[in-house]
Amino acid sequence: MIIKELKGLANGANIINLYGWVDNVRDHGGLTFIDLRDFDSSIQLIFDKESKITKTVKNEFYIMVSGVFNQRDKNLINKKTLFGDVEILIESLTIINESKTLPFQIEDGIDTDESIRLKYRYLDLRRNEMKQNIIARSNTFKSIRNIMNQLDILEIDTPTLIKSTPEGAKDFLVPSRKSPGSFYALPQSPQMYKQLFMMSGFPNYYQIAKCYRDEDSRKDRQPEFTQLDLEFSNGSPDLVKENIEIIVQHIFKEAFDLKIPIPFKTITYNESMTLYGTDKPDLRIKETISDITDVFAQTEIKFIKEIIEDSGKVLSLFTQKSLSRKEIDLLDEKIKNLGSNGLGWFKVTDNEISGPLAKILLPNEKQELIAFGDGLIVFQAGNLYEVGKYMDILRQEIFKDRVEDSTSFLWVDDFPYFEIENGSLQPSHHPFTAPKDTDIFKNNPNESKALHYDLVLNGVELGSGSQRINDPQVQKLVLEKWGLTEEDIGERFGWFIEALSYGTPQHAGFAIGIDRLVAEILKQPSIRDVIPFPKTQSGMDPLTEAPSLINESDLAEYNLRYIEDEQ
Amino acid sequence: MIIKELKGLANGANIINLYGWVDNVRDHGGLTFIDLRDFDSSIQLIFDKESKITKTVKNEFYIMVSGVFNQRDKNLINKKTLFGDVEILIESLTIINESKTLPFQIEDGIDTDESIRLKYRYLDLRRNEMKQNIIARSNTFKSIRNIMNQLDILEIDTPTLIKSTPEGAKDFLVPSRKSPGSFYALPQSPQMYKQLFMMSGFPNYYQIAKCYRDEDSRKDRQPEFTQLDLEFSNGSPDLVKENIEIIVQHIFKEAFDLKIPIPFKTITYNESMTLYGTDKPDLRIKETISDITDVFAQTEIKFIKEIIEDSGKVLSLFTQKSLSRKEIDLLDEKIKNLGSNGLGWFKVTDNEISGPLAKILLPNEKQELIAFGDGLIVFQAGNLYEVGKYMDILRQEIFKDRVEDSTSFLWVDDFPYFEIENGSLQPSHHPFTAPKDTDIFKNNPNESKALHYDLVLNGVELGSGSQRINDPQVQKLVLEKWGLTEEDIGERFGWFIEALSYGTPQHAGFAIGIDRLVAEILKQPSIRDVIPFPKTQSGMDPLTEAPSLINESDLAEYNLRYIEDEQ
């Protein structure tokens, strides 16, 4: 039996075959006390003086005990635990399995190195805080299944040994033994297959899917991640957004007992960049960027003058908080590390303005800046889409103690179809995204918008989706504008364009990163803390030591050979 | 709107923006009739003579129409379809997407080659019989989620880029770009990870998991398949079986509206082999194998005499049905193809016995065989475990018209731990299976039983499970008996034996093949018919042409090179 089942037993009841781990052993004046722990409860065991049990049990031994249920004296009740008012007087104890000495204690708040915790992940998951993370993840799955049932959305699964396709990151490859030299790829997402379901006539689709990206190590990414993937036939962005709001609201309520209001606010990409310098702003910070370009219309500050003449902007943040010179230098260093030329700032104290450039300000400039009131004005001058990232960091740093304790959801839409990167057009999203206007896309692609929408939670991109292209000609056009040759298009996407050619309905969809969602709700520092068996940033598993070397002869079965790097 | 939403509309109601596929176009005396089809309904559209709509629509065009809802004349009602009593007088029609000429018709019972159906799978899935298969699969998922919730079994997911381990079939490998020369493997099952969850203290676990086996082409296997995977802490085989029965009964009821009685019957491996010649018997056939060795105690038939002296058996099946010589020859051929020396048989007609060996039968032998009554006795002589497979085939062939139209579930347990194959001990199941008795296992492994149990449905192995080893010493011993060296054990399973060493509870589990389950319930010829996008027997996908060749330069990123076979 398990501890929970003891609830309500009468004093003196016989307890038979109760299982659990030894959480703690204490000796007090000839009596031995053991805290027995199982999945969701713990209880105190007492060995009486005459007990014949002489075995030495230690922490994390898995044991089975029998004994008598005993109500504690009122002055011995431990009110902190569920079974703090009772104990078991032990008559027999069987050790099911012993435990070696632990590499770390099974308790919350340990400061053990993460690589050790991952090497002994099965012990790490015995710690209550980690166990609660995994339960929350499981509850998230459950709440998703439940709301999908309520919304009549079909769970259908998609293949995971697929054809290699480009989605902005590298595929993991799987060599075929039966067709040596040929490879499957692991899916970066079920994107094309879920679209095929819509072409097949299914009204909708969902799947909690494992997806794979062989990316260079970036902060808090995993080579395999878990995604709630959805698609709706006859779907529009508005229909998808409405459904996602209902789904997210349901997950918060059922899995986390949190109420969140819907609908979520929507802003355009341009508004987001203008107000926050980023397309994933954290709205728990209320302060926004101010465009103070007009202040400097006649400026004699040379670099500002040049930037404004070049259609640039002067973007500022104002805080009443008084920052020290050291704090200002830290901000300067932070944005310089990201590529900024440096922090511009003015300090206003009692109607006096100071700062490196204060002396060359014109009187009207001084006047307008002083009008902000006492405090600090920081600024960056340049193209909004280039200096935005510095403004974003400055906003987060300066106002980090003003982050509201709330949950801030936000839709961002009306994205550009292409971004200019190093002088050439780069697609912002995957090539199945429908352009907002096909004519503009055709004639003026860099002016074209995409029917793409992101969902942002507390400054984290939680998911994204789009209206899909359902016209084979438009699909071909988009791939051409992506820069693919006719031959490339045929070889890599010919089958998909063909599939679009048999009466394809409109469709739109979405995907939510589940690891990210759970980590964000639980305020965990890393998605690794909400994944049962995650990998390190370099893609290693310290527990099993995967990936591992394989024999040359095994490799030969695939007609492959390992080639040493040339020195 | 969709067709279903028309239900209950009044005659003359306006229909706006109804979507669907053109299922059929007919011209009758100036009127055009279109059957409009969507996911779950269809309705007749009528174009009146004055209609300005001149566009030519063809089958599978995806269209949007508006018009007026019209009750049909009583004598025009089509009672075969849901909306057979109504039609829509069309006022406008918009083609959302045209369709190219179809490679096959969107209708049931087509005899198109499967490779064409798979190349155009998205069209194949528009056909009602295929659509119903996928819906049944989706309903199976749903019913599993529901019963798991009811049973409080936690959904937890396991990694799919893992360390390569042997489970009786070959791993698919995934080369690591970050650690050139190292490989992940795709899991053949989540076996070790679900055991780790039990070690972590979770009470139970389930997952609908994708599993991978790079097997040589066998009948009706897929390189990736879908498995309901379960594990129970403190679990015993009985507890697992009880849960599986509840789960399977629930799936049948909720997803297929079929009632099946539980508990299922259990027989031992030896009983199964003795009665049916196989460990996965189809109990919808009532007839069983008879051991008629005793009849031949004094026999003068030389090969039978020798086999009996060598502890062999004479195993027979009796049918009252009169088989022709040609039918008997076909049976003979069938088992010879599998390796049998040939079919033994006696025919009894009006108390006379005939057959190739009838003349050298002793009088008492004749008497005992004639006592079976008029009909055919077929037999095989030899070791039960060697000739069983021929008896199994003979039983299925001879009684194929006597298969009951029922659902026959059966537990088979008490398996041997090892099978003798080509003179050496081969493990029957994976090496995490607990021996029934550790002492017997240690001293006499070929006499040892495994705490393994299979679930058989209509002669198909639907799933299997076992009590797991929870003692690190026993785990090590089993791997040694498996034939692994100390070094192999350390390198491949050292981490797992270590994990068992920190107080591991008893645990047991199970896995059910979902593709197989759905195919069996729907009586489909292949699991390919219940998988949305399956691969051919050679592991190819005719739709995307995966797996595909990749560039030498892409391969070089993994420090790999393709080596041509030597001629």
Contacts between the chains, C-beta under 8 A, distances in Angstrom:
chain1	res1	chain2	res2	distance
A	2	B	203	7.4
A	2	B	234	7.6
A	19	B	234	5.6
A	19	B	505	6.6
A	21	B	201	7.0
A	21	B	503	5.6
A	22	B	503	7.6
A	38	B	201	7.2
A	38	B	203	7.9
A	39	B	201	5.6
A	39	B	202	6.5
A	39	B	203	4.7
A	39	B	233	7.7
A	40	B	203	8.0
A	60	B	502	5.4
A	60	B	503	4.4
A	61	B	503	5.2
A	62	B	503	3.8
A	62	B	504	6.4
A	62	B	505	5.2
A	96	B	470	7.5
A	96	B	503	7.7
A	96	B	504	8.0
A	96	B	505	6.5
A	96	B	506	6.7
A	97	B	470	6.1
A	97	B	471	6.5
A	97	B	500	7.7
A	97	B	503	5.0
A	97	B	504	4.9
A	97	B	505	7.3
A	98	B	501	7.9
A	98	B	503	6.8
A	99	B	501	7.0
A	99	B	502	4.5
A	99	B	503	4.0
A	100	B	501	4.8
A	100	B	502	6.1
A	102	B	502	7.0
A	121	B	196	7.4
A	121	B	200	7.8
A	122	B	196	4.7
A	122	B	199	4.5
A	122	B	200	4.8
A	122	B	499	5.2
A	122	B	502	7.4
A	123	B	200	7.6
A	123	B	502	6.0
A	125	B	197	7.8
A	125	B	200	3.7
A	125	B	201	7.1
A	125	B	202	7.8
A	126	B	200	5.7
A	126	B	201	4.9
A	131	B	200	7.6
A	131	B	201	6.8
A	131	B	202	7.9
A	134	B	156	6.3
A	134	B	202	7.5
A	135	B	154	7.3
A	137	B	156	7.2
A	137	B	157	8.0
A	138	B	154	4.6
A	138	B	155	5.4
A	138	B	156	5.5
A	141	B	155	4.5
A	141	B	157	7.8
A	142	B	145	7.9
A	142	B	149	6.3
A	142	B	155	6.5
A	145	B	142	8.0
A	145	B	145	4.3
A	145	B	149	7.6
A	145	B	155	7.9
A	146	B	149	7.7
A	149	B	142	6.3
A	149	B	145	7.6
A	149	B	146	7.7
A	154	B	135	7.3
A	154	B	138	4.6
A	155	B	138	5.4
A	155	B	141	4.5
A	155	B	142	6.5
A	155	B	145	7.9
A	156	B	134	6.3
A	156	B	137	7.3
A	156	B	138	5.5
A	156	B	532	5.9
A	157	B	141	7.8
A	157	B	210	7.6
A	157	B	226	6.3
A	157	B	532	6.8
A	158	B	532	6.8
A	158	B	533	6.7
A	159	B	224	6.5
A	159	B	532	7.9
A	159	B	533	4.9
A	159	B	534	7.9
A	159	B	535	7.5
A	159	B	541	7.3
A	160	B	160	8.0
A	160	B	210	5.5
A	160	B	224	5.8
A	161	B	172	7.5
A	161	B	212	7.6
A	161	B	223	6.0
A	161	B	224	5.5
A	161	B	535	7.4
A	161	B	546	6.8
A	161	B	547	7.5
A	162	B	541	7.6
A	162	B	544	6.6
A	162	B	546	5.6
A	163	B	541	7.2
A	163	B	544	4.0
A	163	B	545	6.6
A	163	B	546	3.8
A	163	B	547	7.6
A	163	B	548	5.7
A	164	B	546	7.8
A	164	B	548	6.7
A	164	B	550	6.7
A	170	B	177	7.0
A	172	B	161	7.5
A	172	B	174	5.3
A	173	B	174	7.0
A	173	B	175	6.4
A	173	B	550	6.8
A	173	B	554	7.9
A	173	B	558	7.5
A	174	B	172	5.3
A	174	B	173	7.0
A	174	B	174	5.6
A	174	B	186	7.0
A	174	B	547	7.6
A	175	B	173	6.4
A	175	B	175	7.4
A	176	B	539	6.5
A	176	B	547	4.3
A	177	B	170	7.0
A	177	B	214	5.5
A	178	B	217	7.6
A	178	B	538	5.9
A	178	B	539	5.2
A	179	B	538	7.8
A	179	B	539	7.4
A	179	B	540	7.5
A	179	B	547	5.7
A	180	B	562	7.5
A	180	B	565	7.5
A	181	B	549	5.8
A	181	B	562	4.9
A	182	B	547	3.9
A	182	B	548	5.8
A	182	B	549	5.6
A	182	B	550	7.9
A	183	B	547	5.3
A	183	B	548	6.9
A	183	B	549	7.7
A	183	B	550	5.2
A	184	B	546	5.5
A	184	B	547	4.6
A	185	B	546	7.5
A	186	B	174	7.0
A	193	B	532	7.6
A	193	B	533	6.3
A	196	B	121	7.4
A	196	B	122	4.7
A	196	B	533	7.4
A	197	B	125	7.8
A	197	B	532	7.3
A	199	B	122	4.5
A	200	B	121	7.8
A	200	B	122	4.8
A	200	B	123	7.6
A	200	B	125	3.7
A	200	B	126	5.7
A	200	B	131	7.6
A	201	B	21	7.0
A	201	B	38	7.2
A	201	B	39	5.6
A	201	B	125	7.2
A	201	B	126	4.9
A	201	B	131	6.8
A	202	B	39	6.5
A	202	B	125	7.8
A	202	B	131	7.9
A	202	B	134	7.5
A	203	B	2	7.4
A	203	B	38	7.9
A	203	B	39	4.7
A	203	B	40	8.0
A	210	B	157	7.5
A	210	B	160	5.5
A	210	B	210	7.4
A	212	B	161	7.5
A	214	B	177	5.5
A	217	B	178	7.6
A	223	B	161	6.0
A	224	B	159	6.6
A	224	B	160	5.8
A	224	B	161	5.5
A	226	B	157	6.3
A	233	B	39	7.7
A	234	B	2	7.6
A	234	B	19	5.6
A	470	B	96	7.5
A	470	B	97	6.0
A	471	B	97	6.5
A	495	B	543	6.0
A	495	B	544	5.5
A	495	B	545	7.1
A	499	B	120	8.0
A	499	B	122	5.2
A	499	B	543	7.9
A	500	B	97	7.7
A	501	B	98	7.9
A	501	B	99	7.0
A	501	B	100	4.9
A	502	B	60	5.4
A	502	B	99	4.5
A	502	B	100	6.1
A	502	B	102	7.0
A	502	B	120	8.0
A	502	B	122	7.4
A	502	B	123	6.0
A	503	B	21	5.6
A	503	B	22	7.6
A	503	B	60	4.4
A	503	B	61	5.2
A	503	B	62	3.9
A	503	B	96	7.7
A	503	B	97	5.1
A	503	B	98	6.8
A	503	B	99	4.0
A	504	B	62	6.4
A	504	B	96	8.0
A	504	B	97	4.9
A	505	B	19	6.6
A	505	B	62	5.2
A	505	B	96	6.5
A	505	B	97	7.3
A	506	B	96	6.7
A	532	B	156	5.9
A	532	B	157	6.8
A	532	B	158	6.8
A	532	B	159	7.8
A	532	B	193	7.6
A	532	B	197	7.3
A	533	B	158	6.7
A	533	B	159	4.9
A	533	B	193	6.3
A	533	B	196	7.4
A	534	B	159	7.9
A	535	B	159	7.5
A	535	B	161	7.4
A	538	B	178	5.9
A	538	B	179	7.8
A	539	B	176	6.5
A	539	B	178	5.2
A	539	B	179	7.4
A	540	B	179	7.5
A	541	B	159	7.2
A	541	B	162	7.6
A	541	B	163	7.2
A	543	B	495	6.0
A	543	B	499	7.9
A	544	B	162	6.6
A	544	B	163	4.0
A	544	B	495	5.5
A	545	B	163	6.6
A	545	B	495	7.0
A	546	B	161	6.9
A	546	B	162	5.6
A	546	B	163	3.8
A	546	B	164	7.9
A	546	B	184	5.5
A	546	B	185	7.5
A	547	B	161	7.5
A	547	B	163	7.6
A	547	B	174	7.6
A	547	B	176	4.3
A	547	B	179	5.6
A	547	B	182	3.9
A	547	B	183	5.3
A	547	B	184	4.5
A	548	B	163	5.7
A	548	B	164	6.7
A	548	B	182	5.8
A	548	B	183	6.9
A	549	B	181	5.9
A	549	B	182	5.6
A	549	B	183	7.7
A	550	B	164	6.7
A	550	B	173	6.8
A	550	B	182	7.9
A	550	B	183	5.2
A	554	B	173	7.9
A	555	B	560	8.0
A	556	B	563	7.4
A	558	B	173	7.6
A	559	B	562	5.9
A	559	B	563	5.1
A	559	B	564	7.2
A	559	B	565	6.6
A	560	B	555	8.0
A	560	B	560	5.0
A	560	B	561	7.0
A	560	B	562	6.4
A	560	B	563	6.8
A	561	B	560	7.0
A	561	B	561	5.2
A	561	B	563	5.1
A	562	B	180	7.5
A	562	B	181	4.9
A	562	B	559	5.9
A	562	B	560	6.4
A	563	B	556	7.4
A	563	B	559	5.1
A	563	B	560	6.8
A	563	B	561	5.1
A	564	B	559	7.2
A	565	B	180	7.5
A	565	B	559	6.6
